[in-house]
Amino acid sequence: MVYVGFLATEIGGLFYAYSQYDAQREINNRYHLNLSGSKTNSYAPEGLLELAAAPWKPENVFSWDVIPVLPLLLVAEYSVSDFQNIGNYFHQNTVRFFNAPVSPLAGLGLVLASAMILNTAVAPFEEISFRGISLNNDGQLGSSLYFGGMHLANMIMPNVSVEETIQQAVFATLYGFYSSQKTLENNFDFQKMIAFHFWNNVISMALDYMINPDKQLYFCITVPIRF
């Protein structure tokens, strides 16, 4: 029930964010005044389904904006002991997924499937909110700080420490700067950043589960784990 409730909340947020994004595009007549004083098309005419499908488009995933930055970021997030635990994951006879005993392979598959379903709503919702709306209204600094600060609320979630929350907020702020910069460079097209956000969250959730399956029983509540 918690899983379904969180998913429903994220889907509702996605529709709301897109409606605001679409309204903002109309108000600005799809134009943005850049620093040089000339007008550029600041809003690509993407539909909601196109944005939600962004993580599955090869041109978004296999781009220099995503590769090799995403693997380097993932490596930086984990310690040597974390990778040791990941390596030991398949040595266990059973692991638990929402308190049900399953094989390690089944547990990993269930986490990956759940993470993909959740992040189909989470990644577009947050990118629309911060790179589609806030970047235009608050600028690169404001939208990045807001994005990082939003993650401080994760400290109230089960099994998430203050230290982990601060780490999440710092990584999210840094990602906010990077994602905002790439969105500006791509004339406010943030589909590649949706793909980056989606796969970072999916892979991070899977790795976090492998490090400590019992701790990640509430993983659906603590999304985004990293961003």
PyMOL CGO cylinders between C-alpha atoms (Angstrom):
from pymol import cmd
from pymol.cgo import CYLINDER

trace = [
    CYLINDER, 0.00, 0.00, 0.00, 2.86, 2.37, 0.78, 0.3, 1, 1, 1, 1, 1, 1,
    CYLINDER, 2.86, 2.37, 0.78, 4.41, 1.58, -2.60, 0.3, 1, 1, 1, 1, 1, 1,
    CYLINDER, 4.41, 1.58, -2.60, 1.15, 2.22, -4.47, 0.3, 1, 1, 1, 1, 1, 1,
    CYLINDER, 1.15, 2.22, -4.47, 0.50, 5.40, -2.49, 0.3, 1, 1, 1, 1, 1, 1,
    CYLINDER, 0.50, 5.40, -2.49, 3.95, 6.80, -3.23, 0.3, 1, 1, 1, 1, 1, 1,
    CYLINDER, 3.95, 6.80, -3.23, 3.65, 5.93, -6.91, 0.3, 1, 1, 1, 1, 1, 1,
    CYLINDER, 3.65, 5.93, -6.91, 0.23, 7.57, -7.13, 0.3, 1, 1, 1, 1, 1, 1,
    CYLINDER, 0.23, 7.57, -7.13, 1.61, 10.70, -5.45, 0.3, 1, 1, 1, 1, 1, 1,
    CYLINDER, 1.61, 10.70, -5.45, 4.51, 10.90, -7.91, 0.3, 1, 1, 1, 1, 1, 1,
    CYLINDER, 4.51, 10.90, -7.91, 2.23, 10.39, -10.91, 0.3, 1, 1, 1, 1, 1, 1,
    CYLINDER, 2.23, 10.39, -10.91, -0.04, 13.16, -9.64, 0.3, 1, 1, 1, 1, 1, 1,
    CYLINDER, -0.04, 13.16, -9.64, 2.98, 15.40, -9.15, 0.3, 1, 1, 1, 1, 1, 1,
    CYLINDER, 2.98, 15.40, -9.15, 4.17, 14.61, -12.67, 0.3, 1, 1, 1, 1, 1, 1,
    CYLINDER, 4.17, 14.61, -12.67, 0.87, 15.65, -14.23, 0.3, 1, 1, 1, 1, 1, 1,
    CYLINDER, 0.87, 15.65, -14.23, 0.75, 18.81, -12.11, 0.3, 1, 1, 1, 1, 1, 1,
    CYLINDER, 0.75, 18.81, -12.11, 4.35, 19.77, -12.95, 0.3, 1, 1, 1, 1, 1, 1,
    CYLINDER, 4.35, 19.77, -12.95, 3.79, 19.21, -16.65, 0.3, 1, 1, 1, 1, 1, 1,
    CYLINDER, 3.79, 19.21, -16.65, 0.63, 21.33, -16.62, 0.3, 1, 1, 1, 1, 1, 1,
    CYLINDER, 0.63, 21.33, -16.62, 2.62, 24.17, -15.03, 0.3, 1, 1, 1, 1, 1, 1,
    CYLINDER, 2.62, 24.17, -15.03, 5.47, 23.67, -17.50, 0.3, 1, 1, 1, 1, 1, 1,
    CYLINDER, 5.47, 23.67, -17.50, 3.07, 23.72, -20.45, 0.3, 1, 1, 1, 1, 1, 1,
    CYLINDER, 3.07, 23.72, -20.45, 1.36, 26.86, -19.14, 0.3, 1, 1, 1, 1, 1, 1,
    CYLINDER, 1.36, 26.86, -19.14, 4.73, 28.56, -18.69, 0.3, 1, 1, 1, 1, 1, 1,
    CYLINDER, 4.73, 28.56, -18.69, 5.65, 27.70, -22.26, 0.3, 1, 1, 1, 1, 1, 1,
    CYLINDER, 5.65, 27.70, -22.26, 2.49, 29.37, -23.47, 0.3, 1, 1, 1, 1, 1, 1,
    CYLINDER, 2.49, 29.37, -23.47, 2.97, 32.45, -21.29, 0.3, 1, 1, 1, 1, 1, 1,
    CYLINDER, 2.97, 32.45, -21.29, 6.47, 32.92, -22.64, 0.3, 1, 1, 1, 1, 1, 1,
    CYLINDER, 6.47, 32.92, -22.64, 5.35, 32.11, -26.17, 0.3, 1, 1, 1, 1, 1, 1,
    CYLINDER, 5.35, 32.11, -26.17, 8.03, 29.41, -26.16, 0.3, 1, 1, 1, 1, 1, 1,
    CYLINDER, 8.03, 29.41, -26.16, 10.78, 32.02, -26.13, 0.3, 1, 1, 1, 1, 1, 1,
    CYLINDER, 10.78, 32.02, -26.13, 13.43, 32.95, -23.65, 0.3, 1, 1, 1, 1, 1, 1,
    CYLINDER, 13.43, 32.95, -23.65, 15.54, 36.12, -23.70, 0.3, 1, 1, 1, 1, 1, 1,
    CYLINDER, 15.54, 36.12, -23.70, 19.14, 34.95, -23.44, 0.3, 1, 1, 1, 1, 1, 1,
    CYLINDER, 19.14, 34.95, -23.44, 22.04, 36.92, -21.98, 0.3, 1, 1, 1, 1, 1, 1,
    CYLINDER, 22.04, 36.92, -21.98, 23.05, 38.36, -25.35, 0.3, 1, 1, 1, 1, 1, 1,
    CYLINDER, 23.05, 38.36, -25.35, 19.65, 39.98, -25.74, 0.3, 1, 1, 1, 1, 1, 1,
    CYLINDER, 19.65, 39.98, -25.74, 18.51, 37.85, -28.68, 0.3, 1, 1, 1, 1, 1, 1,
    CYLINDER, 18.51, 37.85, -28.68, 15.54, 35.55, -28.56, 0.3, 1, 1, 1, 1, 1, 1,
    CYLINDER, 15.54, 35.55, -28.56, 16.01, 31.80, -28.68, 0.3, 1, 1, 1, 1, 1, 1,
    CYLINDER, 16.01, 31.80, -28.68, 13.49, 29.00, -28.56, 0.3, 1, 1, 1, 1, 1, 1,
    CYLINDER, 13.49, 29.00, -28.56, 13.73, 28.08, -24.89, 0.3, 1, 1, 1, 1, 1, 1,
    CYLINDER, 13.73, 28.08, -24.89, 11.01, 25.46, -24.76, 0.3, 1, 1, 1, 1, 1, 1,
    CYLINDER, 11.01, 25.46, -24.76, 11.06, 22.42, -26.99, 0.3, 1, 1, 1, 1, 1, 1,
    CYLINDER, 11.06, 22.42, -26.99, 7.51, 21.26, -27.79, 0.3, 1, 1, 1, 1, 1, 1,
    CYLINDER, 7.51, 21.26, -27.79, 7.74, 17.92, -25.99, 0.3, 1, 1, 1, 1, 1, 1,
    CYLINDER, 7.74, 17.92, -25.99, 4.65, 16.11, -24.91, 0.3, 1, 1, 1, 1, 1, 1,
    CYLINDER, 4.65, 16.11, -24.91, 4.45, 14.40, -21.53, 0.3, 1, 1, 1, 1, 1, 1,
    CYLINDER, 4.45, 14.40, -21.53, 4.75, 10.92, -23.03, 0.3, 1, 1, 1, 1, 1, 1,
    CYLINDER, 4.75, 10.92, -23.03, 7.84, 11.99, -24.96, 0.3, 1, 1, 1, 1, 1, 1,
    CYLINDER, 7.84, 11.99, -24.96, 9.47, 13.27, -21.78, 0.3, 1, 1, 1, 1, 1, 1,
    CYLINDER, 9.47, 13.27, -21.78, 8.55, 10.08, -19.88, 0.3, 1, 1, 1, 1, 1, 1,
    CYLINDER, 8.55, 10.08, -19.88, 10.11, 8.02, -22.69, 0.3, 1, 1, 1, 1, 1, 1,
    CYLINDER, 10.11, 8.02, -22.69, 13.36, 10.02, -22.62, 0.3, 1, 1, 1, 1, 1, 1,
    CYLINDER, 13.36, 10.02, -22.62, 15.33, 7.41, -20.57, 0.3, 1, 1, 1, 1, 1, 1,
    CYLINDER, 15.33, 7.41, -20.57, 14.74, 4.78, -23.25, 0.3, 1, 1, 1, 1, 1, 1,
    CYLINDER, 14.74, 4.78, -23.25, 15.98, 6.79, -26.22, 0.3, 1, 1, 1, 1, 1, 1,
    CYLINDER, 15.98, 6.79, -26.22, 19.54, 5.76, -27.19, 0.3, 1, 1, 1, 1, 1, 1,
    CYLINDER, 19.54, 5.76, -27.19, 20.42, 9.29, -28.29, 0.3, 1, 1, 1, 1, 1, 1,
    CYLINDER, 20.42, 9.29, -28.29, 19.70, 10.51, -24.76, 0.3, 1, 1, 1, 1, 1, 1,
    CYLINDER, 19.70, 10.51, -24.76, 21.45, 7.72, -22.85, 0.3, 1, 1, 1, 1, 1, 1,
    CYLINDER, 21.45, 7.72, -22.85, 24.49, 7.24, -25.08, 0.3, 1, 1, 1, 1, 1, 1,
    CYLINDER, 24.49, 7.24, -25.08, 25.51, 10.88, -25.21, 0.3, 1, 1, 1, 1, 1, 1,
    CYLINDER, 25.51, 10.88, -25.21, 28.52, 12.76, -23.87, 0.3, 1, 1, 1, 1, 1, 1,
    CYLINDER, 28.52, 12.76, -23.87, 26.17, 14.57, -21.47, 0.3, 1, 1, 1, 1, 1, 1,
    CYLINDER, 26.17, 14.57, -21.47, 25.43, 11.23, -19.76, 0.3, 1, 1, 1, 1, 1, 1,
    CYLINDER, 25.43, 11.23, -19.76, 28.36, 8.93, -20.58, 0.3, 1, 1, 1, 1, 1, 1,
    CYLINDER, 28.36, 8.93, -20.58, 30.93, 8.88, -18.95, 0.3, 1, 1, 1, 1, 1, 1,
    CYLINDER, 30.93, 8.88, -18.95, 29.64, 11.28, -16.25, 0.3, 1, 1, 1, 1, 1, 1,
    CYLINDER, 29.64, 11.28, -16.25, 27.01, 8.87, -14.88, 0.3, 1, 1, 1, 1, 1, 1,
    CYLINDER, 27.01, 8.87, -14.88, 29.42, 5.95, -14.21, 0.3, 1, 1, 1, 1, 1, 1,
    CYLINDER, 29.42, 5.95, -14.21, 31.95, 8.29, -12.60, 0.3, 1, 1, 1, 1, 1, 1,
    CYLINDER, 31.95, 8.29, -12.60, 29.26, 9.75, -10.35, 0.3, 1, 1, 1, 1, 1, 1,
    CYLINDER, 29.26, 9.75, -10.35, 28.05, 6.32, -9.29, 0.3, 1, 1, 1, 1, 1, 1,
    CYLINDER, 28.05, 6.32, -9.29, 31.57, 5.18, -8.43, 0.3, 1, 1, 1, 1, 1, 1,
    CYLINDER, 31.57, 5.18, -8.43, 32.15, 8.32, -6.37, 0.3, 1, 1, 1, 1, 1, 1,
    CYLINDER, 32.15, 8.32, -6.37, 29.04, 7.65, -4.27, 0.3, 1, 1, 1, 1, 1, 1,
    CYLINDER, 29.04, 7.65, -4.27, 30.20, 4.33, -2.83, 0.3, 1, 1, 1, 1, 1, 1,
    CYLINDER, 30.20, 4.33, -2.83, 33.01, 3.23, -0.53, 0.3, 1, 1, 1, 1, 1, 1,
    CYLINDER, 33.01, 3.23, -0.53, 35.28, 0.19, -0.82, 0.3, 1, 1, 1, 1, 1, 1,
    CYLINDER, 35.28, 0.19, -0.82, 33.21, -1.63, 1.83, 0.3, 1, 1, 1, 1, 1, 1,
    CYLINDER, 33.21, -1.63, 1.83, 30.05, -0.89, -0.17, 0.3, 1, 1, 1, 1, 1, 1,
    CYLINDER, 30.05, -0.89, -0.17, 31.51, -2.56, -3.25, 0.3, 1, 1, 1, 1, 1, 1,
    CYLINDER, 31.51, -2.56, -3.25, 32.59, -5.52, -1.08, 0.3, 1, 1, 1, 1, 1, 1,
    CYLINDER, 32.59, -5.52, -1.08, 28.99, -5.93, 0.10, 0.3, 1, 1, 1, 1, 1, 1,
    CYLINDER, 28.99, -5.93, 0.10, 27.79, -5.69, -3.49, 0.3, 1, 1, 1, 1, 1, 1,
    CYLINDER, 27.79, -5.69, -3.49, 30.23, -8.44, -4.44, 0.3, 1, 1, 1, 1, 1, 1,
    CYLINDER, 30.23, -8.44, -4.44, 28.91, -10.63, -1.60, 0.3, 1, 1, 1, 1, 1, 1,
    CYLINDER, 28.91, -10.63, -1.60, 25.25, -10.13, -2.51, 0.3, 1, 1, 1, 1, 1, 1,
    CYLINDER, 25.25, -10.13, -2.51, 24.89, -13.27, -4.63, 0.3, 1, 1, 1, 1, 1, 1,
    CYLINDER, 24.89, -13.27, -4.63, 26.65, -15.39, -1.98, 0.3, 1, 1, 1, 1, 1, 1,
    CYLINDER, 26.65, -15.39, -1.98, 23.51, -15.20, 0.18, 0.3, 1, 1, 1, 1, 1, 1,
    CYLINDER, 23.51, -15.20, 0.18, 20.95, -17.99, 0.03, 0.3, 1, 1, 1, 1, 1, 1,
    CYLINDER, 20.95, -17.99, 0.03, 17.98, -15.65, 0.35, 0.3, 1, 1, 1, 1, 1, 1,
    CYLINDER, 17.98, -15.65, 0.35, 17.34, -11.93, 0.70, 0.3, 1, 1, 1, 1, 1, 1,
    CYLINDER, 17.34, -11.93, 0.70, 14.18, -10.09, 1.68, 0.3, 1, 1, 1, 1, 1, 1,
    CYLINDER, 14.18, -10.09, 1.68, 12.03, -7.93, -0.55, 0.3, 1, 1, 1, 1, 1, 1,
    CYLINDER, 12.03, -7.93, -0.55, 9.28, -6.15, 1.38, 0.3, 1, 1, 1, 1, 1, 1,
    CYLINDER, 9.28, -6.15, 1.38, 9.79, -8.75, 4.12, 0.3, 1, 1, 1, 1, 1, 1,
    CYLINDER, 9.79, -8.75, 4.12, 9.32, -11.71, 1.78, 0.3, 1, 1, 1, 1, 1, 1,
    CYLINDER, 9.32, -11.71, 1.78, 12.25, -14.15, 1.39, 0.3, 1, 1, 1, 1, 1, 1,
    CYLINDER, 12.25, -14.15, 1.39, 13.39, -14.40, -2.23, 0.3, 1, 1, 1, 1, 1, 1,
    CYLINDER, 13.39, -14.40, -2.23, 16.53, -15.50, -4.06, 0.3, 1, 1, 1, 1, 1, 1,
    CYLINDER, 16.53, -15.50, -4.06, 19.19, -12.83, -4.62, 0.3, 1, 1, 1, 1, 1, 1,
    CYLINDER, 19.19, -12.83, -4.62, 18.49, -12.83, -8.37, 0.3, 1, 1, 1, 1, 1, 1,
    CYLINDER, 18.49, -12.83, -8.37, 14.74, -12.45, -7.83, 0.3, 1, 1, 1, 1, 1, 1,
    CYLINDER, 14.74, -12.45, -7.83, 15.28, -9.70, -5.25, 0.3, 1, 1, 1, 1, 1, 1,
    CYLINDER, 15.28, -9.70, -5.25, 17.50, -7.73, -7.61, 0.3, 1, 1, 1, 1, 1, 1,
    CYLINDER, 17.50, -7.73, -7.61, 15.02, -8.18, -10.46, 0.3, 1, 1, 1, 1, 1, 1,
    CYLINDER, 15.02, -8.18, -10.46, 12.13, -6.98, -8.30, 0.3, 1, 1, 1, 1, 1, 1,
    CYLINDER, 12.13, -6.98, -8.30, 14.08, -3.94, -7.14, 0.3, 1, 1, 1, 1, 1, 1,
    CYLINDER, 14.08, -3.94, -7.14, 15.08, -3.02, -10.70, 0.3, 1, 1, 1, 1, 1, 1,
    CYLINDER, 15.08, -3.02, -10.70, 11.50, -3.39, -11.94, 0.3, 1, 1, 1, 1, 1, 1,
    CYLINDER, 11.50, -3.39, -11.94, 10.13, -1.37, -9.02, 0.3, 1, 1, 1, 1, 1, 1,
    CYLINDER, 10.13, -1.37, -9.02, 12.79, 1.31, -9.46, 0.3, 1, 1, 1, 1, 1, 1,
    CYLINDER, 12.79, 1.31, -9.46, 12.02, 1.66, -13.16, 0.3, 1, 1, 1, 1, 1, 1,
    CYLINDER, 12.02, 1.66, -13.16, 8.30, 1.98, -12.52, 0.3, 1, 1, 1, 1, 1, 1,
    CYLINDER, 8.30, 1.98, -12.52, 8.80, 4.59, -9.81, 0.3, 1, 1, 1, 1, 1, 1,
    CYLINDER, 8.80, 4.59, -9.81, 11.37, 6.59, -11.69, 0.3, 1, 1, 1, 1, 1, 1,
    CYLINDER, 11.37, 6.59, -11.69, 9.26, 6.71, -14.82, 0.3, 1, 1, 1, 1, 1, 1,
    CYLINDER, 9.26, 6.71, -14.82, 7.30, 9.25, -12.77, 0.3, 1, 1, 1, 1, 1, 1,
    CYLINDER, 7.30, 9.25, -12.77, 10.02, 10.58, -10.43, 0.3, 1, 1, 1, 1, 1, 1,
    CYLINDER, 10.02, 10.58, -10.43, 12.72, 11.52, -12.95, 0.3, 1, 1, 1, 1, 1, 1,
    CYLINDER, 12.72, 11.52, -12.95, 10.46, 13.43, -15.41, 0.3, 1, 1, 1, 1, 1, 1,
    CYLINDER, 10.46, 13.43, -15.41, 8.58, 15.06, -12.51, 0.3, 1, 1, 1, 1, 1, 1,
    CYLINDER, 8.58, 15.06, -12.51, 11.74, 16.44, -10.90, 0.3, 1, 1, 1, 1, 1, 1,
    CYLINDER, 11.74, 16.44, -10.90, 13.40, 17.45, -14.18, 0.3, 1, 1, 1, 1, 1, 1,
    CYLINDER, 13.40, 17.45, -14.18, 10.25, 19.24, -15.36, 0.3, 1, 1, 1, 1, 1, 1,
    CYLINDER, 10.25, 19.24, -15.36, 9.96, 20.98, -11.99, 0.3, 1, 1, 1, 1, 1, 1,
    CYLINDER, 9.96, 20.98, -11.99, 13.58, 22.09, -11.70, 0.3, 1, 1, 1, 1, 1, 1,
    CYLINDER, 13.58, 22.09, -11.70, 15.04, 22.19, -15.22, 0.3, 1, 1, 1, 1, 1, 1,
    CYLINDER, 15.04, 22.19, -15.22, 11.78, 22.95, -17.01, 0.3, 1, 1, 1, 1, 1, 1,
    CYLINDER, 11.78, 22.95, -17.01, 10.24, 25.48, -14.61, 0.3, 1, 1, 1, 1, 1, 1,
    CYLINDER, 10.24, 25.48, -14.61, 12.60, 26.57, -11.82, 0.3, 1, 1, 1, 1, 1, 1,
    CYLINDER, 12.60, 26.57, -11.82, 15.63, 27.07, -14.09, 0.3, 1, 1, 1, 1, 1, 1,
    CYLINDER, 15.63, 27.07, -14.09, 13.67, 29.54, -16.17, 0.3, 1, 1, 1, 1, 1, 1,
    CYLINDER, 13.67, 29.54, -16.17, 12.25, 31.36, -13.14, 0.3, 1, 1, 1, 1, 1, 1,
    CYLINDER, 12.25, 31.36, -13.14, 15.08, 31.17, -10.59, 0.3, 1, 1, 1, 1, 1, 1,
    CYLINDER, 15.08, 31.17, -10.59, 18.22, 30.77, -12.69, 0.3, 1, 1, 1, 1, 1, 1,
    CYLINDER, 18.22, 30.77, -12.69, 20.91, 28.13, -12.43, 0.3, 1, 1, 1, 1, 1, 1,
    CYLINDER, 20.91, 28.13, -12.43, 21.96, 28.94, -8.86, 0.3, 1, 1, 1, 1, 1, 1,
    CYLINDER, 21.96, 28.94, -8.86, 18.45, 29.14, -7.44, 0.3, 1, 1, 1, 1, 1, 1,
    CYLINDER, 18.45, 29.14, -7.44, 17.12, 26.01, -9.12, 0.3, 1, 1, 1, 1, 1, 1,
    CYLINDER, 17.12, 26.01, -9.12, 20.21, 23.98, -8.11, 0.3, 1, 1, 1, 1, 1, 1,
    CYLINDER, 20.21, 23.98, -8.11, 20.02, 25.06, -4.47, 0.3, 1, 1, 1, 1, 1, 1,
    CYLINDER, 20.02, 25.06, -4.47, 16.28, 24.38, -4.36, 0.3, 1, 1, 1, 1, 1, 1,
    CYLINDER, 16.28, 24.38, -4.36, 16.86, 20.94, -5.83, 0.3, 1, 1, 1, 1, 1, 1,
    CYLINDER, 16.86, 20.94, -5.83, 19.52, 20.09, -3.27, 0.3, 1, 1, 1, 1, 1, 1,
    CYLINDER, 19.52, 20.09, -3.27, 17.52, 21.54, -0.37, 0.3, 1, 1, 1, 1, 1, 1,
    CYLINDER, 17.52, 21.54, -0.37, 14.47, 19.48, -1.30, 0.3, 1, 1, 1, 1, 1, 1,
    CYLINDER, 14.47, 19.48, -1.30, 16.42, 16.33, -0.40, 0.3, 1, 1, 1, 1, 1, 1,
    CYLINDER, 16.42, 16.33, -0.40, 16.90, 17.43, 3.20, 0.3, 1, 1, 1, 1, 1, 1,
    CYLINDER, 16.90, 17.43, 3.20, 13.35, 16.22, 3.83, 0.3, 1, 1, 1, 1, 1, 1,
    CYLINDER, 13.35, 16.22, 3.83, 14.64, 12.64, 3.36, 0.3, 1, 1, 1, 1, 1, 1,
    CYLINDER, 14.64, 12.64, 3.36, 16.02, 12.66, 6.92, 0.3, 1, 1, 1, 1, 1, 1,
    CYLINDER, 16.02, 12.66, 6.92, 12.50, 12.05, 8.24, 0.3, 1, 1, 1, 1, 1, 1,
    CYLINDER, 12.50, 12.05, 8.24, 12.25, 8.81, 6.25, 0.3, 1, 1, 1, 1, 1, 1,
    CYLINDER, 12.25, 8.81, 6.25, 12.85, 5.37, 7.83, 0.3, 1, 1, 1, 1, 1, 1,
    CYLINDER, 12.85, 5.37, 7.83, 16.42, 4.06, 7.76, 0.3, 1, 1, 1, 1, 1, 1,
    CYLINDER, 16.42, 4.06, 7.76, 17.90, 7.33, 6.45, 0.3, 1, 1, 1, 1, 1, 1,
    CYLINDER, 17.90, 7.33, 6.45, 20.46, 9.05, 8.70, 0.3, 1, 1, 1, 1, 1, 1,
    CYLINDER, 20.46, 9.05, 8.70, 21.23, 12.75, 8.87, 0.3, 1, 1, 1, 1, 1, 1,
    CYLINDER, 21.23, 12.75, 8.87, 24.67, 12.06, 7.36, 0.3, 1, 1, 1, 1, 1, 1,
    CYLINDER, 24.67, 12.06, 7.36, 23.14, 10.20, 4.42, 0.3, 1, 1, 1, 1, 1, 1,
    CYLINDER, 23.14, 10.20, 4.42, 20.62, 12.99, 3.92, 0.3, 1, 1, 1, 1, 1, 1,
    CYLINDER, 20.62, 12.99, 3.92, 23.32, 15.66, 3.84, 0.3, 1, 1, 1, 1, 1, 1,
    CYLINDER, 23.32, 15.66, 3.84, 25.29, 13.58, 1.35, 0.3, 1, 1, 1, 1, 1, 1,
    CYLINDER, 25.29, 13.58, 1.35, 22.20, 13.25, -0.83, 0.3, 1, 1, 1, 1, 1, 1,
    CYLINDER, 22.20, 13.25, -0.83, 21.58, 17.00, -0.67, 0.3, 1, 1, 1, 1, 1, 1,
    CYLINDER, 21.58, 17.00, -0.67, 25.18, 17.82, -1.63, 0.3, 1, 1, 1, 1, 1, 1,
    CYLINDER, 25.18, 17.82, -1.63, 25.18, 15.39, -4.56, 0.3, 1, 1, 1, 1, 1, 1,
    CYLINDER, 25.18, 15.39, -4.56, 21.78, 16.67, -5.66, 0.3, 1, 1, 1, 1, 1, 1,
    CYLINDER, 21.78, 16.67, -5.66, 22.95, 20.29, -5.60, 0.3, 1, 1, 1, 1, 1, 1,
    CYLINDER, 22.95, 20.29, -5.60, 26.03, 19.44, -7.66, 0.3, 1, 1, 1, 1, 1, 1,
    CYLINDER, 26.03, 19.44, -7.66, 23.90, 17.46, -10.07, 0.3, 1, 1, 1, 1, 1, 1,
    CYLINDER, 23.90, 17.46, -10.07, 21.52, 20.43, -10.22, 0.3, 1, 1, 1, 1, 1, 1,
    CYLINDER, 21.52, 20.43, -10.22, 24.33, 22.69, -11.43, 0.3, 1, 1, 1, 1, 1, 1,
    CYLINDER, 24.33, 22.69, -11.43, 25.45, 20.13, -14.00, 0.3, 1, 1, 1, 1, 1, 1,
    CYLINDER, 25.45, 20.13, -14.00, 21.94, 19.37, -15.23, 0.3, 1, 1, 1, 1, 1, 1,
    CYLINDER, 21.94, 19.37, -15.23, 21.04, 23.05, -15.43, 0.3, 1, 1, 1, 1, 1, 1,
    CYLINDER, 21.04, 23.05, -15.43, 24.18, 23.82, -17.40, 0.3, 1, 1, 1, 1, 1, 1,
    CYLINDER, 24.18, 23.82, -17.40, 23.49, 21.04, -19.90, 0.3, 1, 1, 1, 1, 1, 1,
    CYLINDER, 23.49, 21.04, -19.90, 19.87, 22.16, -20.20, 0.3, 1, 1, 1, 1, 1, 1,
    CYLINDER, 19.87, 22.16, -20.20, 21.01, 25.69, -21.02, 0.3, 1, 1, 1, 1, 1, 1,
    CYLINDER, 21.01, 25.69, -21.02, 23.57, 24.39, -23.52, 0.3, 1, 1, 1, 1, 1, 1,
    CYLINDER, 23.57, 24.39, -23.52, 20.83, 22.33, -25.20, 0.3, 1, 1, 1, 1, 1, 1,
    CYLINDER, 20.83, 22.33, -25.20, 18.49, 25.33, -25.52, 0.3, 1, 1, 1, 1, 1, 1,
    CYLINDER, 18.49, 25.33, -25.52, 16.31, 24.24, -22.59, 0.3, 1, 1, 1, 1, 1, 1,
    CYLINDER, 16.31, 24.24, -22.59, 15.88, 20.69, -23.88, 0.3, 1, 1, 1, 1, 1, 1,
    CYLINDER, 15.88, 20.69, -23.88, 16.32, 18.51, -20.77, 0.3, 1, 1, 1, 1, 1, 1,
    CYLINDER, 16.32, 18.51, -20.77, 15.50, 15.06, -22.14, 0.3, 1, 1, 1, 1, 1, 1,
    CYLINDER, 15.50, 15.06, -22.14, 19.10, 13.90, -21.70, 0.3, 1, 1, 1, 1, 1, 1,
    CYLINDER, 19.10, 13.90, -21.70, 18.94, 15.00, -18.07, 0.3, 1, 1, 1, 1, 1, 1,
    CYLINDER, 18.94, 15.00, -18.07, 15.75, 13.01, -17.55, 0.3, 1, 1, 1, 1, 1, 1,
    CYLINDER, 15.75, 13.01, -17.55, 17.64, 9.97, -18.85, 0.3, 1, 1, 1, 1, 1, 1,
    CYLINDER, 17.64, 9.97, -18.85, 20.61, 10.77, -16.58, 0.3, 1, 1, 1, 1, 1, 1,
    CYLINDER, 20.61, 10.77, -16.58, 18.30, 11.20, -13.56, 0.3, 1, 1, 1, 1, 1, 1,
    CYLINDER, 18.30, 11.20, -13.56, 16.33, 8.05, -14.31, 0.3, 1, 1, 1, 1, 1, 1,
    CYLINDER, 16.33, 8.05, -14.31, 19.29, 5.69, -14.72, 0.3, 1, 1, 1, 1, 1, 1,
    CYLINDER, 19.29, 5.69, -14.72, 21.19, 7.18, -11.79, 0.3, 1, 1, 1, 1, 1, 1,
    CYLINDER, 21.19, 7.18, -11.79, 18.24, 6.52, -9.50, 0.3, 1, 1, 1, 1, 1, 1,
    CYLINDER, 18.24, 6.52, -9.50, 17.54, 3.03, -10.87, 0.3, 1, 1, 1, 1, 1, 1,
    CYLINDER, 17.54, 3.03, -10.87, 21.15, 1.89, -10.63, 0.3, 1, 1, 1, 1, 1, 1,
    CYLINDER, 21.15, 1.89, -10.63, 21.65, 3.53, -7.22, 0.3, 1, 1, 1, 1, 1, 1,
    CYLINDER, 21.65, 3.53, -7.22, 18.53, 1.87, -5.81, 0.3, 1, 1, 1, 1, 1, 1,
    CYLINDER, 18.53, 1.87, -5.81, 19.68, -1.52, -7.09, 0.3, 1, 1, 1, 1, 1, 1,
    CYLINDER, 19.68, -1.52, -7.09, 23.19, -1.07, -5.66, 0.3, 1, 1, 1, 1, 1, 1,
    CYLINDER, 23.19, -1.07, -5.66, 21.83, 0.18, -2.34, 0.3, 1, 1, 1, 1, 1, 1,
    CYLINDER, 21.83, 0.18, -2.34, 19.62, -2.88, -2.12, 0.3, 1, 1, 1, 1, 1, 1,
    CYLINDER, 19.62, -2.88, -2.12, 22.56, -5.17, -2.83, 0.3, 1, 1, 1, 1, 1, 1,
    CYLINDER, 22.56, -5.17, -2.83, 24.62, -3.47, -0.11, 0.3, 1, 1, 1, 1, 1, 1,
    CYLINDER, 24.62, -3.47, -0.11, 21.95, -4.05, 2.53, 0.3, 1, 1, 1, 1, 1, 1,
    CYLINDER, 21.95, -4.05, 2.53, 18.66, -5.66, 1.41, 0.3, 1, 1, 1, 1, 1, 1,
    CYLINDER, 18.66, -5.66, 1.41, 17.08, -5.34, 4.86, 0.3, 1, 1, 1, 1, 1, 1,
    CYLINDER, 17.08, -5.34, 4.86, 17.74, -1.61, 5.06, 0.3, 1, 1, 1, 1, 1, 1,
    CYLINDER, 17.74, -1.61, 5.06, 16.20, -0.98, 1.65, 0.3, 1, 1, 1, 1, 1, 1,
    CYLINDER, 16.20, -0.98, 1.65, 12.79, -2.43, 2.53, 0.3, 1, 1, 1, 1, 1, 1,
    CYLINDER, 12.79, -2.43, 2.53, 11.55, 1.16, 2.52, 0.3, 1, 1, 1, 1, 1, 1,
    CYLINDER, 11.55, 1.16, 2.52, 13.38, 2.13, -0.63, 0.3, 1, 1, 1, 1, 1, 1,
    CYLINDER, 13.38, 2.13, -0.63, 10.14, 3.17, -2.31, 0.3, 1, 1, 1, 1, 1, 1,
    CYLINDER, 10.14, 3.17, -2.31, 9.64, 5.92, 0.27, 0.3, 1, 1, 1, 1, 1, 1,
    CYLINDER, 9.64, 5.92, 0.27, 13.12, 7.32, 0.11, 0.3, 1, 1, 1, 1, 1, 1,
    CYLINDER, 13.12, 7.32, 0.11, 13.20, 7.96, -3.64, 0.3, 1, 1, 1, 1, 1, 1,
    CYLINDER, 13.20, 7.96, -3.64, 15.16, 9.71, -4.90, 0.3, 1, 1, 1, 1, 1, 1,
    CYLINDER, 15.16, 9.71, -4.90, 17.95, 7.78, -3.16, 0.3, 1, 1, 1, 1, 1, 1,
    CYLINDER, 17.95, 7.78, -3.16, 20.61, 9.95, -4.74, 0.3, 1, 1, 1, 1, 1, 1,
    CYLINDER, 20.61, 9.95, -4.74, 18.82, 12.71, -6.63, 0.3, 1, 1, 1, 1, 1, 1,
]
cmd.load_cgo(trace, "trace")
